[in-house]
Amino acid sequence: MRKPDENTGIIFKAAKKPGTKQPDFKGQLYVTKPGVYKIVAWKGYTKTDKTEYVSFRLELLPEESDSKK
């Protein structure tokens, strides 16, 4: 699996799920720096075999100033 672009990610439906404690989806997320992010997502299907996936984009939220706390 290739590395996602900065502040993006992708997950695919797990190929095998032998029990209820295994994840439904697996994938990667690449975050460039720590912080709180807004996340948006899109459902899609691969062109080759129509495998369902969800792609993400993250937007770093501005830090709150000490005066607002």
HELIX and SHEET records of a PDB file:
HELIX    1   1 ASP A   66  LYS A   68  5                                   3    
SHEET    1   A 4 PHE A  25  TYR A  30  0                                        
SHEET    2   A 4 THR A   8  LYS A  13 -1                                        
SHEET    3   A 4 GLU A  52  LEU A  60 -1                                        
SHEET    4   A 4 TYR A  37  TYR A  45 -1                                        
END                                                                             
